[in-house]
Every structure is written in C-alpha cells, then in structure tokens.
C-alpha cells in the first residue's frame, strides 16, 4: 500500500488542480467573461500558475510509479482500449490548455473570444481527466474498485480540495471579497457528505460497503486504524472550517492573509484525503513480492 | 491449426505436490518470489453436527493456476503501451522490451497471472512455453505433473474431451475474461463457498 505513494500524489494533485479550475474558471466563464481590473487578472494568473504547478508536480511524481520510466514516451500508444493511456492523454491536454489560457490571460487579455474558447476546452479536458482517472480503476475484474463509491469519492476530493485551495489563495491575495462568499459553507457541506459516505460505503470498512468474497487475490493487510484516522482528520478539518464559518472569520476579515484556522483546516483535510487514497490502493494487494 | 491454446486442470487428480510450479520456475529461470504457475491450497470446513453425531466436513483441494491466455485478455486491453498481445494461436505474450513497469496489468488480471520481476523491472507471466510448443513439445508444467492433472491443447478440443467447466471456487467469474481453461472440479469444490473455505497458503503464492 505505501509503495503506491506516487499514485496517491498524482491523483490527489491532479484532482486538486481540476477542482481549483472548476471553482475558479467555470463561474468566471458562466458569469463575468472578462477581467474587471488588473488585480482580478493578477489573482487569475496566480490561480492558473497554481493549477499548472500542481499538474507538473503530478506528472513528475507519476514517473516514480514506473519501473522503466525511460520507456514512458510510449504511454499514449493504446488510447483505443487503455484508460491509463487516456488518463495521461487528458492530463497532458489539460496541462497544455491551462498553459495556453494562462499565456492569453497574461499577454493577450484583449483576445477575449479566443480566451473563452480555450476556457471551454480546458473545462472539458479537466472533466475528461477526472472521468478517465475514475474509469481507470473501475475494472470489472476488481470489484472493490468497480463501485459507484470510486468516482463519487474522486469527485468529492476534487471539489473539496479545489474549493479550500481557492479560498486560501483568495484570502491570501484579496482578503474580503464578493466571489468566494459561500464557498466555505459549500466546502463544509461537501466534507460532511464525504464523511457520511465513507462511514456508509467505504469498501470493506463502511457499514454497507462492498465486501469481497474469496478470490485468487492476496488478502488486504491495510491497518484498520487508517480508516478511523481518515475520518478523524476530515472531522477535525470540518470542525475548523465550521469555526471559521460560525465566527464569521471570513467575512470579519478585512485585511489580506489566510487565518491559521483555515490553513490548519486545509492541512487536516488534505491529510484525510491522502490517507483515504492510501486506503483505496490498499484494497488491492499485489501478488508475489 | 490451433486457434486458441488452452490448459486443462484436473482438480480431482491434483495432489498439490507443486511439481508443475517448480518445473515452470526451473525452465524459465524465475527469480525468487516470481511464480508463473502457482498451486493454491483451498481449505475450510470443520466438524458438522448431524442429529446426535458429529461428522467431519473438511474441504481440501488444490488449484494449479497459471495465465489462462484469455480470449478477452484484460491485461492486454489495459496495457498503455501495447506490451501484451495475443499470438495467432491464442497465447497471450508479454513483450518485456516494451513494458514500462506500471504494473496496471497486475491489478487487472483476476487470476493474478502477471508477476513483477524486480530484476528486469517489468512484468512477466506464463508464455505457454511457446518455443517448446512451436517445436512440437509440451509446456514444462504439463510434462512435469506426476498425476497427469494438467493437459494442454486447442480449447475446442479440450472442451470436447473434458467438458465445459472453467470455474471452481474461488476462481473469478469467467465471463470477465473468457479464460482458455477447462477444469475437472474436485468433489469438495461444490461445498467450498458455503463451508467458508479459503486459500490457505498465501505466503507461497
């Protein structure tokens, strides 16, 4: 299970990147479609740089998963049948389009028509990247993963990390502002949903989670405490976000800078997602040594 | 001409001596921990009360399992670099010169046929002793079995000779991959699931 750390890092970073884009880019695409001032454009560029950085980190770390990384250039060979090929393809598309869109926002903000077109393409590539990431694991031969819980948990990770990262960046750059109002409440609700679903439907551990029958696959040796740890981390993060919402921490703040409470909440939720992903890979023990 | 090579396994005859496993390992010079053919020991049951009498209801049989050279090989369909492909005679072959070692096929195969070789940093699996077959010979495992519990040949011929069964407890649902496999079940296999039998030798396979 621990050996899968490159996949854990790849999927979490990739999903966070898609999440930030969905929360930052889609509302912009649906409402504003222009940058009202240079500060808004500056914030946009910071967010896009963060998304691009996360994707570069994800792609770089994924090489540690390969035992023959110098042959990786062939990885797009089997787009016809392999979801792994498709996942990498859509990640590269997403990354290239984010780079193009960042360049346009930076150097040619007046080309708004082209910019909107690229934004639509980025949104599609991001969503397809997320879909391919889920389909990759939903193999008919792996019933532990071939559950509705897999795509639902991937989407929740995407939205939760995306929303929290966006709030943090916004707080650090702008302070109080109209756009992300309500985003913390949305994040709070999403984490509640994730905890409830994890309690009910986590394969092998949830109350109604899938229980595999005997097979030729080696038994799962993941420590049970990890499931409890994941839930505790998410609950702790939820508590801190709740504090922030209840005390009006966001709205009361007039200056720039994210509060310690919010930063800690992000760290705890991220840790919960990482532990959850290790648990996910731990469902399938590799045979042999 | 053979269109789909297949293995036949007689679970009723297998004594679990593991000669097939060792012959395979020896012929292919496999590293420690890498097994292309494995013998699973299925065990379960116990004592059962019938009326006033306690009777033994023990389950014990063996399953010798290698790659089943499936007609729908999920390993090959999943491979991002097309390093796993089917020959014209149905043998599923791993091209270790193309493999990138992502080990996705290892997850995909429900028979756990794909095994990672830490020396070559690629996956590997049973190749049906294709060079011996091409020369008119026999796979090492089949030749080594003292009980004649293993046989090989064209799938259609094996089905005519031994029947259509290709799944016994705890093998996966064959509709997932269409394995080129024919099995003669052990009599205990019919009761294995309800008597909570399980593989008893994980450390060996």
Interface residues (C-beta under 8 A of the other chain):
Chain A: X65 X66 X67 X68 X69 X71 X72 X74 X75 X76 X77 X78 X81 X82 X83 X84 X85 X88 X136 X139 X140 X141 X142 X213 X214 X215 X216 X217 X218 X219 X284 X286 X287 X288 X289
Chain B: X32 X33 X34 X35 X40 X65 X74 X77 X78 X79 X80 X81 X82 X98 X99 X100 X101 X102 X103 X104 X106 X107 X108 X109 X110 X111 X112 X115 X116 X118 X121 X122 X169 X170 X171 X172 X176 X177 X193 X197 X198 X199 X202 X205
